[in-house]
Amino acid sequence: MSIRDLLILNLTLQVFDGLFSYQVFSLEAAEANPLVSAAIFTWGVIYGLLYKKILACTLLFLVFAFRHSLPLLTRRGLIVTASVYAYVAVVCLWEIII
């Protein structure tokens, strides 16, 4: 899998996480991250989630920007972030099902 493919996977997971979070917040769930929680409280659910996702995607693009100078570190960083988001998504889906 190329570094570009890893970036696309991470961005796709960000979209899934944003949609999933929106569905959970519509059921009156609370955000655990205090920064995001404050953004949601101040700007509402949609803009608070957009803040969270835009920040996460910006950081992913920052990691991706190092692909020429630090290709191994970039690959590992994108693999770790994709793995963490995929694991959290599976756990969240599991919690909903059970």
Gaussian input, Z-matrix of N, CA and C with variables (Angstrom, degrees):
# hf/3-21g

backbone

0 1
 N
 C     1     B1
 C     2     B2     1     A1
 N     3     B3     2     A2     1     D1
 C     4     B4     3     A3     2     D2
 C     5     B5     4     A4     3     D3
 N     6     B6     5     A5     4     D4
 C     7     B7     6     A6     5     D5
 C     8     B8     7     A7     6     D6
 N     9     B9     8     A8     7     D7
 C    10    B10     9     A9     8     D8
 C    11    B11    10    A10     9     D9
 N    12    B12    11    A11    10    D10
 C    13    B13    12    A12    11    D11
 C    14    B14    13    A13    12    D12
 N    15    B15    14    A14    13    D13
 C    16    B16    15    A15    14    D14
 C    17    B17    16    A16    15    D15
 N    18    B18    17    A17    16    D16
 C    19    B19    18    A18    17    D17
 C    20    B20    19    A19    18    D18
 N    21    B21    20    A20    19    D19
 C    22    B22    21    A21    20    D20
 C    23    B23    22    A22    21    D21
 N    24    B24    23    A23    22    D22
 C    25    B25    24    A24    23    D23
 C    26    B26    25    A25    24    D24
 N    27    B27    26    A26    25    D25
 C    28    B28    27    A27    26    D26
 C    29    B29    28    A28    27    D27
 N    30    B30    29    A29    28    D28
 C    31    B31    30    A30    29    D29
 C    32    B32    31    A31    30    D30
 N    33    B33    32    A32    31    D31
 C    34    B34    33    A33    32    D32
 C    35    B35    34    A34    33    D33
 N    36    B36    35    A35    34    D34
 C    37    B37    36    A36    35    D35
 C    38    B38    37    A37    36    D36
 N    39    B39    38    A38    37    D37
 C    40    B40    39    A39    38    D38
 C    41    B41    40    A40    39    D39
 N    42    B42    41    A41    40    D40
 C    43    B43    42    A42    41    D41
 C    44    B44    43    A43    42    D42
 N    45    B45    44    A44    43    D43
 C    46    B46    45    A45    44    D44
 C    47    B47    46    A46    45    D45
 N    48    B48    47    A47    46    D46
 C    49    B49    48    A48    47    D47
 C    50    B50    49    A49    48    D48
 N    51    B51    50    A50    49    D49
 C    52    B52    51    A51    50    D50
 C    53    B53    52    A52    51    D51
 N    54    B54    53    A53    52    D52
 C    55    B55    54    A54    53    D53
 C    56    B56    55    A55    54    D54
 N    57    B57    56    A56    55    D55
 C    58    B58    57    A57    56    D56
 C    59    B59    58    A58    57    D57
 N    60    B60    59    A59    58    D58
 C    61    B61    60    A60    59    D59
 C    62    B62    61    A61    60    D60
 N    63    B63    62    A62    61    D61
 C    64    B64    63    A63    62    D62
 C    65    B65    64    A64    63    D63
 N    66    B66    65    A65    64    D64
 C    67    B67    66    A66    65    D65
 C    68    B68    67    A67    66    D66
 N    69    B69    68    A68    67    D67
 C    70    B70    69    A69    68    D68
 C    71    B71    70    A70    69    D69
 N    72    B72    71    A71    70    D70
 C    73    B73    72    A72    71    D71
 C    74    B74    73    A73    72    D72
 N    75    B75    74    A74    73    D73
 C    76    B76    75    A75    74    D74
 C    77    B77    76    A76    75    D75
 N    78    B78    77    A77    76    D76
 C    79    B79    78    A78    77    D77
 C    80    B80    79    A79    78    D78
 N    81    B81    80    A80    79    D79
 C    82    B82    81    A81    80    D80
 C    83    B83    82    A82    81    D81
 N    84    B84    83    A83    82    D82
 C    85    B85    84    A84    83    D83
 C    86    B86    85    A85    84    D84
 N    87    B87    86    A86    85    D85
 C    88    B88    87    A87    86    D86
 C    89    B89    88    A88    87    D87
 N    90    B90    89    A89    88    D88
 C    91    B91    90    A90    89    D89
 C    92    B92    91    A91    90    D90
 N    93    B93    92    A92    91    D91
 C    94    B94    93    A93    92    D92
 C    95    B95    94    A94    93    D93
 N    96    B96    95    A95    94    D94
 C    97    B97    96    A96    95    D95
 C    98    B98    97    A97    96    D96
 N    99    B99    98    A98    97    D97
 C   100   B100    99    A99    98    D98
 C   101   B101   100   A100    99    D99
 N   102   B102   101   A101   100   D100
 C   103   B103   102   A102   101   D101
 C   104   B104   103   A103   102   D102
 N   105   B105   104   A104   103   D103
 C   106   B106   105   A105   104   D104
 C   107   B107   106   A106   105   D105
 N   108   B108   107   A107   106   D106
 C   109   B109   108   A108   107   D107
 C   110   B110   109   A109   108   D108
 N   111   B111   110   A110   109   D109
 C   112   B112   111   A111   110   D110
 C   113   B113   112   A112   111   D111
 N   114   B114   113   A113   112   D112
 C   115   B115   114   A114   113   D113
 C   116   B116   115   A115   114   D114
 N   117   B117   116   A116   115   D115
 C   118   B118   117   A117   116   D116
 C   119   B119   118   A118   117   D117
 N   120   B120   119   A119   118   D118
 C   121   B121   120   A120   119   D119
 C   122   B122   121   A121   120   D120
 N   123   B123   122   A122   121   D121
 C   124   B124   123   A123   122   D122
 C   125   B125   124   A124   123   D123
 N   126   B126   125   A125   124   D124
 C   127   B127   126   A126   125   D125
 C   128   B128   127   A127   126   D126
 N   129   B129   128   A128   127   D127
 C   130   B130   129   A129   128   D128
 C   131   B131   130   A130   129   D129
 N   132   B132   131   A131   130   D130
 C   133   B133   132   A132   131   D131
 C   134   B134   133   A133   132   D132
 N   135   B135   134   A134   133   D133
 C   136   B136   135   A135   134   D134
 C   137   B137   136   A136   135   D135
 N   138   B138   137   A137   136   D136
 C   139   B139   138   A138   137   D137
 C   140   B140   139   A139   138   D138
 N   141   B141   140   A140   139   D139
 C   142   B142   141   A141   140   D140
 C   143   B143   142   A142   141   D141
 N   144   B144   143   A143   142   D142
 C   145   B145   144   A144   143   D143
 C   146   B146   145   A145   144   D144
 N   147   B147   146   A146   145   D145
 C   148   B148   147   A147   146   D146
 C   149   B149   148   A148   147   D147
 N   150   B150   149   A149   148   D148
 C   151   B151   150   A150   149   D149
 C   152   B152   151   A151   150   D150
 N   153   B153   152   A152   151   D151
 C   154   B154   153   A153   152   D152
 C   155   B155   154   A154   153   D153
 N   156   B156   155   A155   154   D154
 C   157   B157   156   A156   155   D155
 C   158   B158   157   A157   156   D156
 N   159   B159   158   A158   157   D157
 C   160   B160   159   A159   158   D158
 C   161   B161   160   A160   159   D159
 N   162   B162   161   A161   160   D160
 C   163   B163   162   A162   161   D161
 C   164   B164   163   A163   162   D162
 N   165   B165   164   A164   163   D163
 C   166   B166   165   A165   164   D164
 C   167   B167   166   A166   165   D165
 N   168   B168   167   A167   166   D166
 C   169   B169   168   A168   167   D167
 C   170   B170   169   A169   168   D168
 N   171   B171   170   A170   169   D169
 C   172   B172   171   A171   170   D170
 C   173   B173   172   A172   171   D171
 N   174   B174   173   A173   172   D172
 C   175   B175   174   A174   173   D173
 C   176   B176   175   A175   174   D174
 N   177   B177   176   A176   175   D175
 C   178   B178   177   A177   176   D176
 C   179   B179   178   A178   177   D177
 N   180   B180   179   A179   178   D178
 C   181   B181   180   A180   179   D179
 C   182   B182   181   A181   180   D180
 N   183   B183   182   A182   181   D181
 C   184   B184   183   A183   182   D182
 C   185   B185   184   A184   183   D183
 N   186   B186   185   A185   184   D184
 C   187   B187   186   A186   185   D185
 C   188   B188   187   A187   186   D186
 N   189   B189   188   A188   187   D187
 C   190   B190   189   A189   188   D188
 C   191   B191   190   A190   189   D189
 N   192   B192   191   A191   190   D190
 C   193   B193   192   A192   191   D191
 C   194   B194   193   A193   192   D192
 N   195   B195   194   A194   193   D193
 C   196   B196   195   A195   194   D194
 C   197   B197   196   A196   195   D195
 N   198   B198   197   A197   196   D196
 C   199   B199   198   A198   197   D197
 C   200   B200   199   A199   198   D198
 N   201   B201   200   A200   199   D199
 C   202   B202   201   A201   200   D200
 C   203   B203   202   A202   201   D201
 N   204   B204   203   A203   202   D202
 C   205   B205   204   A204   203   D203
 C   206   B206   205   A205   204   D204
 N   207   B207   206   A206   205   D205
 C   208   B208   207   A207   206   D206
 C   209   B209   208   A208   207   D207
 N   210   B210   209   A209   208   D208
 C   211   B211   210   A210   209   D209
 C   212   B212   211   A211   210   D210
 N   213   B213   212   A212   211   D211
 C   214   B214   213   A213   212   D212
 C   215   B215   214   A214   213   D213
 N   216   B216   215   A215   214   D214
 C   217   B217   216   A216   215   D215
 C   218   B218   217   A217   216   D216
 N   219   B219   218   A218   217   D217
 C   220   B220   219   A219   218   D218
 C   221   B221   220   A220   219   D219
 N   222   B222   221   A221   220   D220
 C   223   B223   222   A222   221   D221
 C   224   B224   223   A223   222   D222
 N   225   B225   224   A224   223   D223
 C   226   B226   225   A225   224   D224
 C   227   B227   226   A226   225   D225
 N   228   B228   227   A227   226   D226
 C   229   B229   228   A228   227   D227
 C   230   B230   229   A229   228   D228
 N   231   B231   230   A230   229   D229
 C   232   B232   231   A231   230   D230
 C   233   B233   232   A232   231   D231
 N   234   B234   233   A233   232   D232
 C   235   B235   234   A234   233   D233
 C   236   B236   235   A235   234   D234
 N   237   B237   236   A236   235   D235
 C   238   B238   237   A237   236   D236
 C   239   B239   238   A238   237   D237
 N   240   B240   239   A239   238   D238
 C   241   B241   240   A240   239   D239
 C   242   B242   241   A241   240   D240
 N   243   B243   242   A242   241   D241
 C   244   B244   243   A243   242   D242
 C   245   B245   244   A244   243   D243
 N   246   B246   245   A245   244   D244
 C   247   B247   246   A246   245   D245
 C   248   B248   247   A247   246   D246
 N   249   B249   248   A248   247   D247
 C   250   B250   249   A249   248   D248
 C   251   B251   250   A250   249   D249
 N   252   B252   251   A251   250   D250
 C   253   B253   252   A252   251   D251
 C   254   B254   253   A253   252   D252
 N   255   B255   254   A254   253   D253
 C   256   B256   255   A255   254   D254
 C   257   B257   256   A256   255   D255
 N   258   B258   257   A257   256   D256
 C   259   B259   258   A258   257   D257
 C   260   B260   259   A259   258   D258
 N   261   B261   260   A260   259   D259
 C   262   B262   261   A261   260   D260
 C   263   B263   262   A262   261   D261
 N   264   B264   263   A263   262   D262
 C   265   B265   264   A264   263   D263
 C   266   B266   265   A265   264   D264
 N   267   B267   266   A266   265   D265
 C   268   B268   267   A267   266   D266
 C   269   B269   268   A268   267   D267
 N   270   B270   269   A269   268   D268
 C   271   B271   270   A270   269   D269
 C   272   B272   271   A271   270   D270
 N   273   B273   272   A272   271   D271
 C   274   B274   273   A273   272   D272
 C   275   B275   274   A274   273   D273
 N   276   B276   275   A275   274   D274
 C   277   B277   276   A276   275   D275
 C   278   B278   277   A277   276   D276
 N   279   B279   278   A278   277   D277
 C   280   B280   279   A279   278   D278
 C   281   B281   280   A280   279   D279
 N   282   B282   281   A281   280   D280
 C   283   B283   282   A282   281   D281
 C   284   B284   283   A283   282   D282
 N   285   B285   284   A284   283   D283
 C   286   B286   285   A285   284   D284
 C   287   B287   286   A286   285   D285
 N   288   B288   287   A287   286   D286
 C   289   B289   288   A288   287   D287
 C   290   B290   289   A289   288   D288
 N   291   B291   290   A290   289   D289
 C   292   B292   291   A291   290   D290
 C   293   B293   292   A292   291   D291

   B1=1.4488
   B2=1.5297
   B3=1.3103
   B4=1.4642
   B5=1.5380
   B6=1.3182
   B7=1.4650
   B8=1.5293
   B9=1.3210
   B10=1.4697
   B11=1.5246
   B12=1.3319
   B13=1.4661
   B14=1.5250
   B15=1.3236
   B16=1.4645
   B17=1.5272
   B18=1.3378
   B19=1.4681
   B20=1.5225
   B21=1.3234
   B22=1.4665
   B23=1.5217
   B24=1.3169
   B25=1.4692
   B26=1.5264
   B27=1.3240
   B28=1.4646
   B29=1.5237
   B30=1.3214
   B31=1.4625
   B32=1.5263
   B33=1.3243
   B34=1.4673
   B35=1.5238
   B36=1.3250
   B37=1.4632
   B38=1.5215
   B39=1.3198
   B40=1.4631
   B41=1.5289
   B42=1.3337
   B43=1.4653
   B44=1.5230
   B45=1.3366
   B46=1.4665
   B47=1.5232
   B48=1.3196
   B49=1.4634
   B50=1.5260
   B51=1.3178
   B52=1.4620
   B53=1.5216
   B54=1.3312
   B55=1.4739
   B56=1.5211
   B57=1.3251
   B58=1.4605
   B59=1.5297
   B60=1.3265
   B61=1.4712
   B62=1.5218
   B63=1.3172
   B64=1.4637
   B65=1.5302
   B66=1.3199
   B67=1.4636
   B68=1.5295
   B69=1.3178
   B70=1.4689
   B71=1.5248
   B72=1.3372
   B73=1.4672
   B74=1.5175
   B75=1.3112
   B76=1.4655
   B77=1.5243
   B78=1.3361
   B79=1.4634
   B80=1.5262
   B81=1.3481
   B82=1.4699
   B83=1.5245
   B84=1.3186
   B85=1.4665
   B86=1.5251
   B87=1.3137
   B88=1.4589
   B89=1.5250
   B90=1.3211
   B91=1.4617
   B92=1.5240
   B93=1.3245
   B94=1.4580
   B95=1.5324
   B96=1.3178
   B97=1.4545
   B98=1.5319
   B99=1.3405
   B100=1.4685
   B101=1.5327
   B102=1.3367
   B103=1.4657
   B104=1.5219
   B105=1.3072
   B106=1.4632
   B107=1.5273
   B108=1.3095
   B109=1.4593
   B110=1.5304
   B111=1.3259
   B112=1.4671
   B113=1.5245
   B114=1.3325
   B115=1.4683
   B116=1.5235
   B117=1.3152
   B118=1.4678
   B119=1.5275
   B120=1.3279
   B121=1.4613
   B122=1.5285
   B123=1.3325
   B124=1.4616
   B125=1.5229
   B126=1.3424
   B127=1.4595
   B128=1.5175
   B129=1.3174
   B130=1.4531
   B131=1.5254
   B132=1.3177
   B133=1.4615
   B134=1.5260
   B135=1.3032
   B136=1.4653
   B137=1.5272
   B138=1.3225
   B139=1.4611
   B140=1.5284
   B141=1.3157
   B142=1.4629
   B143=1.5218
   B144=1.3358
   B145=1.4660
   B146=1.5218
   B147=1.3300
   B148=1.4698
   B149=1.5236
   B150=1.3258
   B151=1.4680
   B152=1.5211
   B153=1.3165
   B154=1.4595
   B155=1.5335
   B156=1.2987
   B157=1.4623
   B158=1.5276
   B159=1.3266
   B160=1.4617
   B161=1.5234
   B162=1.3129
   B163=1.4632
   B164=1.5291
   B165=1.3245
   B166=1.4650
   B167=1.5270
   B168=1.3168
   B169=1.4735
   B170=1.5233
   B171=1.3245
   B172=1.4626
   B173=1.5235
   B174=1.3221
   B175=1.4660
   B176=1.5241
   B177=1.3306
   B178=1.4648
   B179=1.5275
   B180=1.3229
   B181=1.4658
   B182=1.5268
   B183=1.3254
   B184=1.4634
   B185=1.5292
   B186=1.3157
   B187=1.4693
   B188=1.5272
   B189=1.3294
   B190=1.4636
   B191=1.5305
   B192=1.3179
   B193=1.4643
   B194=1.5291
   B195=1.3132
   B196=1.4662
   B197=1.5249
   B198=1.3276
   B199=1.4661
   B200=1.5239
   B201=1.3314
   B202=1.4657
   B203=1.5316
   B204=1.3097
   B205=1.4671
   B206=1.5252
   B207=1.3219
   B208=1.4725
   B209=1.5322
   B210=1.3369
   B211=1.4585
   B212=1.5369
   B213=1.3142
   B214=1.4652
   B215=1.5244
   B216=1.3180
   B217=1.4647
   B218=1.5371
   B219=1.3261
   B220=1.4663
   B221=1.5181
   B222=1.3267
   B223=1.4716
   B224=1.5216
   B225=1.3158
   B226=1.4731
   B227=1.5285
   B228=1.3220
   B229=1.4644
   B230=1.5179
   B231=1.3200
   B232=1.4647
   B233=1.5291
   B234=1.3203
   B235=1.4693
   B236=1.5255
   B237=1.3256
   B238=1.4740
   B239=1.5224
   B240=1.3345
   B241=1.4659
   B242=1.5263
   B243=1.3248
   B244=1.4700
   B245=1.5221
   B246=1.3178
   B247=1.4638
   B248=1.5230
   B249=1.3205
   B250=1.4659
   B251=1.5301
   B252=1.3169
   B253=1.4658
   B254=1.5252
   B255=1.3259
   B256=1.4690
   B257=1.5244
   B258=1.3298
   B259=1.4656
   B260=1.5311
   B261=1.3127
   B262=1.4649
   B263=1.5273
   B264=1.3192
   B265=1.4695
   B266=1.5199
   B267=1.3080
   B268=1.4686
   B269=1.5202
   B270=1.3161
   B271=1.4608
   B272=1.5312
   B273=1.3238
   B274=1.4728
   B275=1.5123
   B276=1.3211
   B277=1.4594
   B278=1.5242
   B279=1.3144
   B280=1.4675
   B281=1.5256
   B282=1.3240
   B283=1.4674
   B284=1.5400
   B285=1.3064
   B286=1.4623
   B287=1.5237
   B288=1.3109
   B289=1.4599
   B290=1.5213
   B291=1.3095
   B292=1.4748
   B293=1.4814
   A1=108.15
   A2=116.27
   A3=120.22
   A4=110.68
   A5=114.45
   A6=119.71
   A7=109.76
   A8=116.37
   A9=120.74
   A10=110.59
   A11=116.83
   A12=120.62
   A13=111.45
   A14=116.70
   A15=120.30
   A16=111.09
   A17=116.31
   A18=119.23
   A19=110.43
   A20=117.42
   A21=121.05
   A22=110.44
   A23=117.33
   A24=120.65
   A25=110.42
   A26=116.78
   A27=120.59
   A28=111.69
   A29=117.38
   A30=120.30
   A31=111.01
   A32=116.70
   A33=120.59
   A34=111.08
   A35=116.52
   A36=120.14
   A37=111.21
   A38=117.71
   A39=120.73
   A40=110.94
   A41=116.26
   A42=120.15
   A43=110.02
   A44=116.59
   A45=120.41
   A46=110.58
   A47=117.20
   A48=120.89
   A49=110.91
   A50=117.01
   A51=120.36
   A52=111.95
   A53=116.45
   A54=120.20
   A55=111.58
   A56=116.15
   A57=120.50
   A58=110.51
   A59=116.27
   A60=120.13
   A61=110.82
   A62=117.15
   A63=120.39
   A64=110.62
   A65=116.60
   A66=120.11
   A67=111.27
   A68=116.37
   A69=120.34
   A70=110.72
   A71=117.03
   A72=119.72
   A73=112.12
   A74=117.59
   A75=119.64
   A76=111.20
   A77=117.20
   A78=122.20
   A79=111.37
   A80=116.04
   A81=122.78
   A82=113.75
   A83=118.60
   A84=121.12
   A85=108.70
   A86=116.42
   A87=121.61
   A88=109.83
   A89=116.41
   A90=122.28
   A91=108.96
   A92=117.08
   A93=121.49
   A94=111.89
   A95=117.76
   A96=122.21
   A97=108.80
   A98=118.47
   A99=119.80
   A100=113.92
   A101=118.42
   A102=120.64
   A103=111.25
   A104=116.00
   A105=120.44
   A106=109.90
   A107=116.87
   A108=120.81
   A109=110.75
   A110=116.37
   A111=119.98
   A112=110.93
   A113=116.67
   A114=120.17
   A115=110.61
   A116=117.05
   A117=120.91
   A118=110.33
   A119=116.54
   A120=120.35
   A121=110.91
   A122=116.50
   A123=121.41
   A124=112.63
   A125=116.89
   A126=121.34
   A127=114.40
   A128=118.13
   A129=121.16
   A130=110.71
   A131=115.32
   A132=120.90
   A133=111.75
   A134=117.80
   A135=120.37
   A136=110.89
   A137=118.01
   A138=120.13
   A139=111.88
   A140=117.27
   A141=119.95
   A142=111.74
   A143=116.54
   A144=119.93
   A145=111.63
   A146=116.88
   A147=119.47
   A148=110.84
   A149=116.39
   A150=120.61
   A151=110.22
   A152=115.60
   A153=121.10
   A154=111.33
   A155=117.54
   A156=121.66
   A157=111.86
   A158=117.82
   A159=120.03
   A160=110.09
   A161=117.11
   A162=120.61
   A163=110.60
   A164=117.68
   A165=121.02
   A166=111.26
   A167=117.47
   A168=120.70
   A169=111.20
   A170=117.24
   A171=120.61
   A172=110.51
   A173=116.54
   A174=120.02
   A175=111.36
   A176=117.60
   A177=120.31
   A178=111.07
   A179=116.88
   A180=119.69
   A181=111.53
   A182=116.66
   A183=120.13
   A184=110.29
   A185=117.13
   A186=120.73
   A187=109.63
   A188=116.67
   A189=121.79
   A190=111.36
   A191=117.95
   A192=122.04
   A193=111.91
   A194=117.68
   A195=121.69
   A196=113.12
   A197=117.91
   A198=121.12
   A199=113.79
   A200=118.18
   A201=120.14
   A202=111.85
   A203=116.57
   A204=119.16
   A205=112.89
   A206=117.75
   A207=122.09
   A208=109.83
   A209=118.09
   A210=119.49
   A211=114.04
   A212=117.63
   A213=119.63
   A214=111.29
   A215=116.14
   A216=120.28
   A217=111.05
   A218=116.22
   A219=120.73
   A220=110.28
   A221=116.55
   A222=121.03
   A223=110.61
   A224=116.17
   A225=119.55
   A226=111.94
   A227=116.57
   A228=120.04
   A229=112.07
   A230=116.75
   A231=120.09
   A232=111.40
   A233=117.18
   A234=120.30
   A235=110.26
   A236=116.56
   A237=119.94
   A238=110.83
   A239=117.49
   A240=118.70
   A241=111.43
   A242=117.11
   A243=119.44
   A244=110.66
   A245=117.03
   A246=120.49
   A247=111.39
   A248=116.37
   A249=120.11
   A250=110.41
   A251=117.36
   A252=119.90
   A253=111.88
   A254=117.28
   A255=119.88
   A256=110.30
   A257=117.01
   A258=120.88
   A259=110.54
   A260=117.14
   A261=120.71
   A262=110.36
   A263=117.10
   A264=120.01
   A265=111.15
   A266=117.03
   A267=120.51
   A268=110.35
   A269=117.69
   A270=120.90
   A271=110.61
   A272=117.00
   A273=119.94
   A274=111.42
   A275=117.00
   A276=120.11
   A277=110.90
   A278=116.48
   A279=121.15
   A280=110.14
   A281=116.59
   A282=121.27
   A283=110.66
   A284=117.01
   A285=120.26
   A286=110.18
   A287=116.56
   A288=120.91
   A289=111.10
   A290=117.09
   A291=120.67
   A292=112.24
   D1=130.79
   D2=-178.39
   D3=-78.74
   D4=166.40
   D5=178.39
   D6=-63.75
   D7=-36.68
   D8=177.51
   D9=-62.28
   D10=-42.45
   D11=177.78
   D12=-63.92
   D13=-37.47
   D14=177.41
   D15=-65.27
   D16=-38.37
   D17=176.30
   D18=-63.47
   D19=-45.12
   D20=179.68
   D21=-62.53
   D22=-40.85
   D23=176.94
   D24=-60.85
   D25=-45.83
   D26=179.64
   D27=-62.78
   D28=-41.80
   D29=179.00
   D30=-66.05
   D31=-37.83
   D32=176.06
   D33=-63.53
   D34=-41.66
   D35=177.01
   D36=-64.81
   D37=-33.62
   D38=176.51
   D39=-64.38
   D40=-42.30
   D41=178.03
   D42=-63.07
   D43=-46.00
   D44=178.48
   D45=-59.94
   D46=-43.63
   D47=-179.95
   D48=-63.51
   D49=-39.75
   D50=178.70
   D51=-64.14
   D52=-45.37
   D53=178.28
   D54=-65.36
   D55=-41.70
   D56=178.69
   D57=-64.33
   D58=-43.63
   D59=179.04
   D60=-62.07
   D61=-40.94
   D62=178.71
   D63=-60.65
   D64=-43.43
   D65=178.72
   D66=-63.46
   D67=-40.94
   D68=-179.56
   D69=-68.36
   D70=-41.42
   D71=179.23
   D72=-67.60
   D73=-27.96
   D74=176.55
   D75=-69.78
   D76=-15.36
   D77=175.40
   D78=-95.67
   D79=17.18
   D80=176.79
   D81=71.82
   D82=27.95
   D83=175.54
   D84=-79.26
   D85=161.00
   D86=-179.74
   D87=-108.38
   D88=149.68
   D89=177.04
   D90=-85.31
   D91=134.71
   D92=-178.45
   D93=-80.19
   D94=-30.94
   D95=-179.29
   D96=-75.37
   D97=118.74
   D98=-176.23
   D99=-64.46
   D100=-32.84
   D101=177.46
   D102=-65.78
   D103=-46.61
   D104=179.73
   D105=-68.95
   D106=-38.09
   D107=178.22
   D108=-60.71
   D109=-41.82
   D110=177.76
   D111=-65.74
   D112=-39.29
   D113=178.21
   D114=-64.69
   D115=-41.81
   D116=178.73
   D117=-65.23
   D118=-41.48
   D119=179.08
   D120=-64.15
   D121=-40.82
   D122=-176.81
   D123=-76.88
   D124=-46.31
   D125=-171.82
   D126=-105.03
   D127=-8.14
   D128=-175.92
   D129=95.83
   D130=170.05
   D131=-173.75
   D132=-64.33
   D133=-47.90
   D134=-174.50
   D135=-64.62
   D136=-51.17
   D137=-178.05
   D138=-70.95
   D139=-33.05
   D140=175.38
   D141=-64.25
   D142=-41.97
   D143=176.75
   D144=-68.79
   D145=-37.88
   D146=175.78
   D147=-60.63
   D148=-41.25
   D149=175.96
   D150=-57.44
   D151=-48.74
   D152=-178.33
   D153=-61.48
   D154=-45.17
   D155=-176.67
   D156=-73.80
   D157=-37.85
   D158=177.73
   D159=-65.28
   D160=-40.93
   D161=176.69
   D162=-62.37
   D163=-45.87
   D164=-179.82
   D165=-63.51
   D166=-42.87
   D167=179.64
   D168=-67.57
   D169=-36.59
   D170=176.41
   D171=-62.03
   D172=-42.52
   D173=177.96
   D174=-65.87
   D175=-37.05
   D176=175.93
   D177=-63.36
   D178=-42.10
   D179=177.25
   D180=-66.01
   D181=-32.77
   D182=176.12
   D183=-64.62
   D184=-44.60
   D185=175.99
   D186=-61.21
   D187=-43.68
   D188=-179.30
   D189=-62.71
   D190=-30.14
   D191=-179.07
   D192=-63.69
   D193=-21.89
   D194=179.40
   D195=-87.93
   D196=10.34
   D197=-173.90
   D198=-62.68
   D199=-26.79
   D200=-179.05
   D201=-86.79
   D202=-38.83
   D203=-177.36
   D204=-86.30
   D205=-32.16
   D206=-179.03
   D207=-134.05
   D208=67.01
   D209=-173.35
   D210=-64.00
   D211=-39.01
   D212=-178.96
   D213=-68.01
   D214=-42.96
   D215=178.75
   D216=-65.87
   D217=-39.44
   D218=177.74
   D219=-62.14
   D220=-47.05
   D221=179.54
   D222=-59.61
   D223=-47.68
   D224=-179.03
   D225=-64.46
   D226=-39.81
   D227=178.58
   D228=-62.86
   D229=-43.07
   D230=179.58
   D231=-70.50
   D232=-33.38
   D233=176.28
   D234=-66.61
   D235=-43.47
   D236=180.00
   D237=-63.48
   D238=-46.21
   D239=-178.65
   D240=-65.32
   D241=-39.74
   D242=177.65
   D243=-65.11
   D244=-39.78
   D245=179.82
   D246=-64.31
   D247=-43.28
   D248=-179.60
   D249=-64.76
   D250=-46.42
   D251=179.80
   D252=-65.11
   D253=-39.13
   D254=178.29
   D255=-65.58
   D256=-41.83
   D257=178.85
   D258=-62.81
   D259=-45.96
   D260=179.67
   D261=-63.13
   D262=-39.61
   D263=178.90
   D264=-63.19
   D265=-42.81
   D266=179.27
   D267=-65.58
   D268=-43.12
   D269=179.37
   D270=-63.42
   D271=-42.46
   D272=178.94
   D273=-63.68
   D274=-43.95
   D275=177.26
   D276=-63.01
   D277=-39.40
   D278=178.56
   D279=-62.10
   D280=-42.20
   D281=179.97
   D282=-64.12
   D283=-36.85
   D284=179.78
   D285=-69.16
   D286=-40.39
   D287=-177.16
   D288=-68.67
   D289=-40.30
   D290=-176.63
   D291=-83.51

